[in-house]
Amino acid sequence: MLKEIYIQTYYPMARAAGLKFNINPVVILAQAAIESGWAESALSKEHNNFFGITAYGVPTAYWPGEKVQLSPRGLSFRRYPTEQDSFYDFCRLIRGAYTTAANVSHIPAAYAQEISYSRYISEVNGDNRQNYKRMLIKIAADIERIIVLQVCK
């Protein structure tokens, strides 16, 4: 999916979730881009899970408890009724469990530092904290630039 189309499609959802949970929609959208491959992953396309959130925990206002397993021995992931529910549930998680990151989200580099070096990232699963941080900062800057260009058209 082209970045511009991705932003046009999903920025309204990120903005709504950001307003509800006081998190910068640019970092929400950047993190969704990383976790879903710019909305091209099977998890996002088929199950409305844009953040790779696993199916641990109890149901929430945005996740009724439905699970999906992408491979026989793989992790179970949350399956959301709507795309918007995925964005809301992600922001609920960040606001509740990663408060420091949420509180600095209006400075994308500070958010990237906080989230990359939190338990959100699992190096056990092969995640690289420094690469994730760099990627998040770059994608957030790209999204901000594209939003400005779209507004100026």
N, CA and C atoms as an extended XYZ file, in Angstrom:
459
Properties=species:S:1:pos:R:3:atomname:S:1:resname:S:1:resid:I:1 pbc="F F F"
N         0.855       -1.178        0.000 N   MET     1
C         0.000        0.000        0.000 CA  MET     1
C         0.896        1.234        0.000 C   MET     1
N         0.576        2.170       -0.838 N   LEU     2
C         1.326        3.412       -0.849 CA  LEU     2
C         1.187        4.127        0.484 C   LEU     2
N         2.261        4.766        0.914 N   LYS     3
C         2.229        5.470        2.195 CA  LYS     3
C         1.117        6.513        2.250 C   LYS     3
N         0.921        7.223        1.161 N   GLU     4
C        -0.106        8.270        1.133 CA  GLU     4
C        -1.505        7.686        1.337 C   GLU     4
N        -1.778        6.558        0.691 N   ILE     5
C        -3.080        5.908        0.832 CA  ILE     5
C        -3.240        5.350        2.240 C   ILE     5
N        -2.165        4.764        2.770 N   TYR     6
C        -2.175        4.256        4.143 CA  TYR     6
C        -2.556        5.386        5.105 C   TYR     6
N        -1.920        6.528        4.946 N   ILE     7
C        -2.179        7.660        5.837 CA  ILE     7
C        -3.609        8.169        5.672 C   ILE     7
N        -4.064        8.320        4.445 N   GLN     8
C        -5.444        8.769        4.206 CA  GLN     8
C        -6.457        7.809        4.826 C   GLN     8
N        -6.161        6.520        4.743 N   THR     9
C        -7.090        5.505        5.233 CA  THR     9
C        -7.094        5.401        6.752 C   THR     9
N        -5.911        5.386        7.362 N   TYR    10
C        -5.822        5.047        8.787 CA  TYR    10
C        -5.565        6.225        9.722 C   TYR    10
N        -5.174        7.376        9.199 N   TYR    11
C        -4.951        8.520       10.082 CA  TYR    11
C        -6.218        8.908       10.855 C   TYR    11
N        -7.397        8.902       10.236 N   PRO    12
C        -8.597        9.228       11.022 CA  PRO    12
C        -8.802        8.291       12.226 C   PRO    12
N        -8.463        7.022       12.064 N   MET    13
C        -8.587        6.069       13.180 CA  MET    13
C        -7.551        6.366       14.257 C   MET    13
N        -6.323        6.656       13.826 N   ALA    14
C        -5.263        6.993       14.779 CA  ALA    14
C        -5.607        8.286       15.511 C   ALA    14
N        -6.157        9.244       14.783 N   ARG    15
C        -6.530       10.521       15.393 CA  ARG    15
C        -7.634       10.322       16.441 C   ARG    15
N        -8.658        9.536       16.117 N   ALA    16
C        -9.750        9.286       17.065 CA  ALA    16
C        -9.229        8.589       18.326 C   ALA    16
N        -8.377        7.583       18.143 N   ALA    17
C        -7.809        6.875       19.296 CA  ALA    17
C        -6.871        7.787       20.081 C   ALA    17
N        -6.100        8.599       19.365 N   GLY    18
C        -5.186        9.530       20.015 CA  GLY    18
C        -5.918       10.549       20.865 C   GLY    18
N        -7.026       11.062       20.357 N   LEU    19
C        -7.832       12.020       21.124 CA  LEU    19
C        -8.411       11.363       22.373 C   LEU    19
N        -8.893       10.160       22.216 N   LYS    20
C        -9.527        9.445       23.329 CA  LYS    20
C        -8.532        9.132       24.455 C   LYS    20
N        -7.274        8.815       24.084 N   PHE    21
C        -6.282        8.388       25.074 CA  PHE    21
C        -5.117        9.365       25.242 C   PHE    21
N        -5.217       10.535       24.609 N   ASN    22
C        -4.170       11.560       24.679 CA  ASN    22
C        -2.792       11.017       24.262 C   ASN    22
N        -2.758       10.471       23.059 N   ILE    23
C        -1.525        9.966       22.463 CA  ILE    23
C        -1.435       10.552       21.059 C   ILE    23
N        -0.246       10.963       20.671 N   ASN    24
C        -0.006       11.558       19.357 CA  ASN    24
C        -0.397       10.569       18.246 C   ASN    24
N        -1.345       10.924       17.378 N   PRO    25
C        -1.754       10.002       16.316 CA  PRO    25
C        -0.641        9.661       15.333 C   PRO    25
N         0.344       10.526       15.209 N   VAL    26
C         1.464       10.238       14.301 CA  VAL    26
C         2.252        9.028       14.788 C   VAL    26
N         2.523        8.944       16.093 N   VAL    27
C         3.283        7.787       16.594 CA  VAL    27
C         2.417        6.532       16.586 C   VAL    27
N         1.117        6.698       16.781 N   ILE    28
C         0.204        5.551       16.690 CA  ILE    28
C         0.265        4.983       15.274 C   ILE    28
N         0.142        5.850       14.294 N   LEU    29
C         0.158        5.424       12.894 CA  LEU    29
C         1.509        4.849       12.496 C   LEU    29
N         2.593        5.441       13.014 N   ALA    30
C         3.939        4.925       12.725 CA  ALA    30
C         4.107        3.526       13.307 C   ALA    30
N         3.643        3.333       14.518 N   GLN    31
C         3.773        2.013       15.129 CA  GLN    31
C         2.912        0.981       14.399 C   GLN    31
N         1.733        1.381       13.968 N   ALA    32
C         0.889        0.481       13.181 CA  ALA    32
C         1.573        0.120       11.862 C   ALA    32
N         2.252        1.084       11.245 N   ALA    33
C         2.962        0.817        9.989 CA  ALA    33
C         4.051       -0.236       10.203 C   ALA    33
N         4.791       -0.108       11.293 N   ILE    34
C         5.848       -1.082       11.592 CA  ILE    34
C         5.246       -2.458       11.841 C   ILE    34
N         4.265       -2.505       12.717 N   GLU    35
C         3.722       -3.790       13.165 CA  GLU    35
C         2.882       -4.501       12.105 C   GLU    35
N         2.299       -3.745       11.183 N   SER    36
C         1.417       -4.360       10.178 CA  SER    36
C         2.016       -4.351        8.774 C   SER    36
N         3.256       -3.860        8.630 N   GLY    37
C         3.829       -3.760        7.289 CA  GLY    37
C         3.012       -2.825        6.421 C   GLY    37
N         2.697       -1.642        6.977 N   TRP    38
C         1.884       -0.645        6.270 CA  TRP    38
C         0.526       -1.228        5.886 C   TRP    38
N        -0.071       -1.966        6.807 N   ALA    39
C        -1.406       -2.565        6.656 CA  ALA    39
C        -1.458       -3.683        5.621 C   ALA    39
N        -0.319       -4.308        5.369 N   GLU    40
C        -0.271       -5.392        4.396 CA  GLU    40
C        -0.211       -6.779        5.045 C   GLU    40
N        -0.069       -6.856        6.359 N   SER    41
C         0.035       -8.157        7.021 CA  SER    41
C        -1.314       -8.869        7.016 C   SER    41
N        -1.270      -10.186        7.083 N   ALA    42
C        -2.498      -10.977        7.175 CA  ALA    42
C        -3.242      -10.641        8.465 C   ALA    42
N        -2.502      -10.395        9.527 N   LEU    43
C        -3.121      -10.071       10.814 CA  LEU    43
C        -3.955       -8.794       10.724 C   LEU    43
N        -3.443       -7.796       10.001 N   SER    44
C        -4.211       -6.555        9.859 CA  SER    44
C        -5.328       -6.702        8.830 C   SER    44
N        -5.041       -7.308        7.706 N   LYS    45
C        -6.037       -7.424        6.632 CA  LYS    45
C        -7.210       -8.335        6.996 C   LYS    45
N        -6.904       -9.458        7.629 N   GLU    46
C        -7.933      -10.470        7.872 CA  GLU    46
C        -8.534      -10.427        9.274 C   GLU    46
N        -7.788       -9.818       10.227 N   HIS    47
C        -8.223       -9.892       11.620 CA  HIS    47
C        -8.241       -8.533       12.331 C   HIS    47
N        -8.026       -7.455       11.565 N   ASN    48
C        -8.079       -6.080       12.088 CA  ASN    48
C        -7.107       -5.826       13.239 C   ASN    48
N        -6.003       -6.568       13.307 N   ASN    49
C        -5.005       -6.375       14.353 CA  ASN    49
C        -3.800       -5.680       13.715 C   ASN    49
N        -3.696       -4.365       13.900 N   PHE    50
C        -2.653       -3.566       13.261 CA  PHE    50
C        -1.390       -3.445       14.098 C   PHE    50
N        -1.404       -4.025       15.304 N   PHE    51
C        -0.280       -3.827       16.208 CA  PHE    51
C         0.350       -5.129       16.685 C   PHE    51
N        -0.104       -6.247       16.170 N   GLY    52
C         0.464       -7.529       16.573 CA  GLY    52
C         0.235       -7.846       18.039 C   GLY    52
N        -0.879       -7.380       18.579 N   ILE    53
C        -1.160       -7.597       19.997 CA  ILE    53
C        -1.613       -9.043       20.204 C   ILE    53
N        -0.915       -9.699       21.125 N   THR    54
C        -1.229      -11.096       21.407 CA  THR    54
C        -2.508      -11.197       22.223 C   THR    54
N        -3.070      -12.396       22.245 N   ALA    55
C        -4.387      -12.615       22.850 CA  ALA    55
C        -4.314      -12.956       24.331 C   ALA    55
N        -3.373      -12.380       25.025 N   TYR    56
C        -3.291      -12.580       26.470 CA  TYR    56
C        -4.191      -11.579       27.165 C   TYR    56
N        -4.576      -11.899       28.364 N   GLY    57
C        -5.383      -10.977       29.143 CA  GLY    57
C        -6.864      -11.216       28.969 C   GLY    57
N        -7.608      -10.378       29.650 N   VAL    58
C        -9.071      -10.486       29.632 CA  VAL    58
C        -9.635       -9.578       28.548 C   VAL    58
N       -10.819       -9.884       28.076 N   PRO    59
C       -11.442       -9.010       27.074 CA  PRO    59
C       -11.535       -7.570       27.581 C   PRO    59
N       -11.555       -6.649       26.631 N   THR    60
C       -11.637       -5.226       26.942 CA  THR    60
C       -12.861       -4.649       26.227 C   THR    60
N       -13.064       -3.368       26.390 N   ALA    61
C       -14.166       -2.694       25.694 CA  ALA    61
C       -13.992       -2.770       24.183 C   ALA    61
N       -12.751       -2.984       23.721 N   TYR    62
C       -12.462       -2.969       22.281 CA  TYR    62
C       -12.117       -4.349       21.729 C   TYR    62
N       -11.862       -5.289       22.612 N   TRP    63
C       -11.516       -6.655       22.204 CA  TRP    63
C       -12.414       -7.627       22.956 C   TRP    63
N       -13.355       -8.285       22.237 N   PRO    64
C       -14.302       -9.171       22.916 CA  PRO    64
C       -13.723      -10.523       23.320 C   PRO    64
N       -12.447      -10.748       23.055 N   GLY    65
C       -11.818      -11.993       23.459 CA  GLY    65
C       -11.549      -12.965       22.321 C   GLY    65
N       -11.917      -12.588       21.096 N   GLU    66
C       -11.668      -13.477       19.952 CA  GLU    66
C       -10.173      -13.595       19.684 C   GLU    66
N        -9.751      -14.822       19.360 N   LYS    67
C        -8.332      -15.098       19.119 CA  LYS    67
C        -8.143      -15.727       17.747 C   LYS    67
N        -6.934      -15.564       17.236 N   VAL    68
C        -6.562      -16.196       15.980 CA  VAL    68
C        -5.121      -16.674       16.102 C   VAL    68
N        -4.860      -17.833       15.540 N   GLN    69
C        -3.502      -18.370       15.527 CA  GLN    69
C        -3.094      -18.497       14.065 C   GLN    69
N        -2.012      -17.811       13.691 N   LEU    70
C        -1.604      -17.774       12.286 CA  LEU    70
C        -0.826      -19.012       11.858 C   LEU    70
N        -0.243      -19.720       12.814 N   SER    71
C         0.458      -20.966       12.505 CA  SER    71
C         0.197      -21.957       13.634 C   SER    71
N         0.272      -23.250       13.352 N   PRO    72
C        -0.105      -24.261       14.347 CA  PRO    72
C         0.625      -24.138       15.690 C   PRO    72
N         1.875      -23.785       15.680 N   ARG    73
C         2.630      -23.677       16.933 CA  ARG    73
C         2.927      -22.231       17.318 C   ARG    73
N         2.264      -21.298       16.637 N   GLY    74
C         2.521      -19.879       16.852 CA  GLY    74
C         1.716      -19.287       17.992 C   GLY    74
N         1.957      -18.035       18.223 N   LEU    75
C         1.235      -17.282       19.242 CA  LEU    75
C        -0.212      -17.057       18.825 C   LEU    75
N        -1.053      -16.847       19.802 N   SER    76
C        -2.433      -16.432       19.535 CA  SER    76
C        -2.477      -14.905       19.573 C   SER    76
N        -3.184      -14.330       18.620 N   PHE    77
C        -3.299      -12.885       18.520 CA  PHE    77
C        -4.757      -12.473       18.686 C   PHE    77
N        -4.938      -11.219       19.047 N   ARG    78
C        -6.287      -10.678       19.168 CA  ARG    78
C        -6.899      -10.478       17.780 C   ARG    78
N        -8.155      -10.813       17.689 N   ARG    79
C        -8.933      -10.570       16.475 CA  ARG    79
C        -9.977       -9.527       16.848 C   ARG    79
N        -9.956       -8.403       16.127 N   TYR    80
C       -10.839       -7.286       16.468 CA  TYR    80
C       -12.042       -7.230       15.550 C   TYR    80
N       -13.186       -6.812       16.085 N   PRO    81
C       -14.384       -6.670       15.250 CA  PRO    81
C       -14.198       -5.625       14.141 C   PRO    81
N       -13.477       -4.528       14.454 N   THR    82
C       -13.262       -3.468       13.465 CA  THR    82
C       -11.815       -2.983       13.519 C   THR    82
N       -11.397       -2.312       12.480 N   GLU    83
C       -10.063       -1.700       12.460 CA  GLU    83
C        -9.935       -0.680       13.587 C   GLU    83
N       -10.974        0.132       13.776 N   GLN    84
C       -10.936        1.165       14.814 CA  GLN    84
C       -10.738        0.551       16.196 C   GLN    84
N       -11.348       -0.615       16.450 N   ASP    85
C       -11.166       -1.277       17.741 CA  ASP    85
C        -9.697       -1.603       17.996 C   ASP    85
N        -8.981       -1.987       16.949 N   SER    86
C        -7.555       -2.276       17.089 CA  SER    86
C        -6.796       -1.030       17.543 C   SER    86
N        -7.099        0.105       16.936 N   PHE    87
C        -6.430        1.360       17.295 CA  PHE    87
C        -6.773        1.769       18.728 C   PHE    87
N        -8.037        1.632       19.103 N   TYR    88
C        -8.438        1.976       20.472 CA  TYR    88
C        -7.768        1.045       21.491 C   TYR    88
N        -7.760       -0.250       21.205 N   ASP    89
C        -7.190       -1.199       22.164 CA  ASP    89
C        -5.687       -0.987       22.320 C   ASP    89
N        -5.011       -0.666       21.217 N   PHE    90
C        -3.580       -0.360       21.299 CA  PHE    90
C        -3.346        0.854       22.198 C   PHE    90
N        -4.112        1.893       21.993 N   CYS    91
C        -3.934        3.108       22.800 CA  CYS    91
C        -4.295        2.865       24.257 C   CYS    91
N        -5.316        2.046       24.492 N   ARG    92
C        -5.660        1.663       25.863 CA  ARG    92
C        -4.473        0.970       26.521 C   ARG    92
N        -3.830        0.072       25.785 N   LEU    93
C        -2.655       -0.649       26.298 CA  LEU    93
C        -1.496        0.309       26.578 C   LEU    93
N        -1.194        1.182       25.640 N   ILE    94
C        -0.072        2.120       25.817 CA  ILE    94
C        -0.348        3.067       26.976 C   ILE    94
N        -1.538        3.627       27.028 N   ARG    95
C        -1.879        4.567       28.106 CA  ARG    95
C        -1.835        3.874       29.468 C   ARG    95
N        -2.267        2.617       29.540 N   GLY    96
C        -2.323        1.904       30.812 CA  GLY    96
C        -1.007        1.286       31.256 C   GLY    96
N        -0.274        0.696       30.327 N   ALA    97
C         0.935       -0.055       30.696 CA  ALA    97
C         2.245        0.674       30.388 C   ALA    97
N         2.184        1.653       29.511 N   TYR    98
C         3.400        2.373       29.098 CA  TYR    98
C         3.151        3.880       29.208 C   TYR    98
N         2.751        4.290       30.393 N   THR    99
C         2.337        5.667       30.638 CA  THR    99
C         3.416        6.679       30.281 C   THR    99
N         4.661        6.384       30.612 N   THR   100
C         5.744        7.329       30.308 CA  THR   100
C         5.835        7.564       28.809 C   THR   100
N         5.756        6.489       28.020 N   ALA   101
C         5.793        6.629       26.561 CA  ALA   101
C         4.591        7.446       26.083 C   ALA   101
N         3.410        7.138       26.600 N   ALA   102
C         2.202        7.882       26.200 CA  ALA   102
C         2.345        9.369       26.521 C   ALA   102
N         2.920        9.671       27.667 N   ASN   103
C         3.038       11.065       28.103 CA  ASN   103
C         4.018       11.882       27.263 C   ASN   103
N         4.954       11.227       26.578 N   VAL   104
C         5.919       11.961       25.739 CA  VAL   104
C         5.648       11.747       24.251 C   VAL   104
N         4.472       11.210       23.922 N   SER   105
C         4.185       10.838       22.529 CA  SER   105
C         4.155       12.022       21.575 C   SER   105
N         3.999       13.237       22.093 N   HIS   106
C         3.977       14.395       21.200 CA  HIS   106
C         5.380       14.810       20.776 C   HIS   106
N         6.370       14.109       21.288 N   ILE   107
C         7.753       14.237       20.814 CA  ILE   107
C         8.132       12.846       20.310 C   ILE   107
N         7.967       12.568       19.012 N   PRO   108
C         8.152       11.214       18.501 CA  PRO   108
C         9.484       10.552       18.887 C   PRO   108
N        10.563       11.295       18.913 N   ALA   109
C        11.855       10.690       19.285 CA  ALA   109
C        11.841       10.233       20.742 C   ALA   109
N        11.208       11.002       21.618 N   ALA   110
C        11.120       10.624       23.036 CA  ALA   110
C        10.220        9.394       23.195 C   ALA   110
N         9.112        9.377       22.457 N   TYR   111
C         8.228        8.212       22.489 CA  TYR   111
C         8.971        6.970       21.993 C   TYR   111
N         9.675        7.114       20.889 N   ALA   112
C        10.417        5.985       20.319 CA  ALA   112
C        11.433        5.439       21.322 C   ALA   112
N        12.120        6.316       22.020 N   GLN   113
C        13.082        5.896       23.043 CA  GLN   113
C        12.374        5.109       24.150 C   GLN   113
N        11.291        5.656       24.641 N   GLU   114
C        10.576        5.016       25.751 CA  GLU   114
C         9.998        3.657       25.355 C   GLU   114
N         9.318        3.597       24.222 N   ILE   115
C         8.643        2.349       23.841 CA  ILE   115
C         9.660        1.290       23.411 C   ILE   115
N        10.742        1.714       22.769 N   SER   116
C        11.748        0.762       22.289 CA  SER   116
C        12.511        0.099       23.423 C   SER   116
N        12.648        0.792       24.520 N   TYR   117
C        13.399        0.240       25.650 CA  TYR   117
C        12.477       -0.166       26.794 C   TYR   117
N        11.216       -0.401       26.469 N   SER   118
C        10.251       -0.907       27.449 CA  SER   118
C        10.055       -2.402       27.203 C   SER   118
N         9.227       -3.002       28.020 N   ARG   119
C         8.948       -4.435       27.816 CA  ARG   119
C         8.011       -4.675       26.632 C   ARG   119
N         7.525       -3.597       25.984 N   TYR   120
C         6.724       -3.752       24.765 CA  TYR   120
C         7.533       -4.486       23.696 C   TYR   120
N         8.831       -4.187       23.650 N   ILE   121
C         9.727       -4.827       22.684 CA  ILE   121
C        10.345       -6.051       23.336 C   ILE   121
N        10.326       -7.159       22.630 N   SER   122
C        10.862       -8.404       23.171 CA  SER   122
C        12.062       -8.863       22.351 C   SER   122
N        13.245       -8.644       22.890 N   GLU   123
C        14.440       -9.111       22.190 CA  GLU   123
C        14.502      -10.634       22.140 C   GLU   123
N        13.786      -11.288       23.050 N   VAL   124
C        13.701      -12.751       23.038 CA  VAL   124
C        13.082      -13.218       21.727 C   VAL   124
N        12.127      -12.435       21.209 N   ASN   125
C        11.470      -12.765       19.940 CA  ASN   125
C        12.221      -12.217       18.731 C   ASN   125
N        13.433      -11.722       18.944 N   GLY   126
C        14.236      -11.242       17.831 CA  GLY   126
C        14.135       -9.753       17.568 C   GLY   126
N        13.379       -9.024       18.375 N   ASP   127
C        13.274       -7.577       18.185 CA  ASP   127
C        14.608       -6.912       18.525 C   ASP   127
N        14.936       -5.887       17.791 N   ASN   128
C        16.144       -5.110       18.043 CA  ASN   128
C        15.704       -3.712       18.460 C   ASN   128
N        15.956       -3.375       19.713 N   ARG   129
C        15.455       -2.120       20.272 CA  ARG   129
C        15.954       -0.900       19.507 C   ARG   129
N        17.239       -0.858       19.185 N   GLN   130
C        17.806        0.307       18.500 CA  GLN   130
C        17.222        0.456       17.093 C   GLN   130
N        17.090       -0.650       16.378 N   ASN   131
C        16.495       -0.594       15.036 CA  ASN   131
C        15.031       -0.171       15.092 C   ASN   131
N        14.305       -0.680       16.076 N   TYR   132
C        12.897       -0.317       16.226 CA  TYR   132
C        12.778        1.180       16.482 C   TYR   132
N        13.616        1.680       17.358 N   LYS   133
C        13.615        3.115       17.680 CA  LYS   133
C        13.874        3.944       16.422 C   LYS   133
N        14.920        3.594       15.676 N   ARG   134
C        15.262        4.331       14.450 CA  ARG   134
C        14.111        4.298       13.448 C   ARG   134
N        13.541        3.104       13.277 N   MET   135
C        12.450        2.934       12.320 CA  MET   135
C        11.236        3.780       12.728 C   MET   135
N        10.903        3.773       13.998 N   LEU   136
C         9.756        4.528       14.492 CA  LEU   136
C         9.949        6.028       14.285 C   LEU   136
N        11.145        6.523       14.563 N   ILE   137
C        11.435        7.951       14.370 CA  ILE   137
C        11.335        8.323       12.891 C   ILE   137
N        11.909        7.494       12.023 N   LYS   138
C        11.898        7.784       10.590 CA  LYS   138
C        10.473        7.742       10.027 C   LYS   138
N         9.725        6.722       10.386 N   ILE   139
C         8.368        6.591        9.861 CA  ILE   139
C         7.476        7.722       10.382 C   ILE   139
N         7.633        8.089       11.649 N   ALA   140
C         6.849        9.211       12.199 CA  ALA   140
C         7.161       10.494       11.438 C   ALA   140
N         8.438       10.730       11.126 N   ALA   141
C         8.820       11.931       10.364 CA  ALA   141
C         8.222       11.888        8.960 C   ALA   141
N         8.252       10.715        8.324 N   ASP   142
C         7.655       10.564        6.990 CA  ASP   142
C         6.153       10.845        7.035 C   ASP   142
N         5.485       10.311        8.048 N   ILE   143
C         4.038       10.513        8.179 CA  ILE   143
C         3.731       11.988        8.396 C   ILE   143
N         4.470       12.644        9.271 N   GLU   144
C         4.253       14.082        9.509 CA  GLU   144
C         4.434       14.879        8.219 C   GLU   144
N         5.480       14.558        7.445 N   ARG   145
C         5.743       15.256        6.195 CA  ARG   145
C         4.596       15.046        5.208 C   ARG   145
N         4.126       13.827        5.083 N   ILE   146
C         3.048       13.523        4.147 CA  ILE   146
C         1.752       14.205        4.575 C   ILE   146
N         1.470       14.223        5.866 N   ILE   147
C         0.264       14.907        6.355 CA  ILE   147
C         0.327       16.395        6.011 C   ILE   147
N         1.472       17.014        6.226 N   VAL   148
C         1.616       18.433        5.890 CA  VAL   148
C         1.414       18.654        4.398 C   VAL   148
N         1.997       17.786        3.569 N   LEU   149
C         1.834       17.915        2.124 CA  LEU   149
C         0.375       17.737        1.709 C   LEU   149
N        -0.324       16.785        2.329 N   GLN   150
C        -1.723       16.557        1.980 CA  GLN   150
C        -2.599       17.743        2.398 C   GLN   150
N        -2.291       18.341        3.529 N   VAL   151
C        -3.058       19.490        3.996 CA  VAL   151
C        -2.828       20.701        3.102 C   VAL   151
N        -1.598       20.840        2.599 N   CYS   152
C        -1.249       21.990        1.768 CA  CYS   152
C        -1.755       21.879        0.341 C   CYS   152
N        -2.250       20.731       -0.059 N   LYS   153
C        -2.741       20.564       -1.442 CA  LYS   153
C        -4.012       21.321       -1.668 C   LYS   153
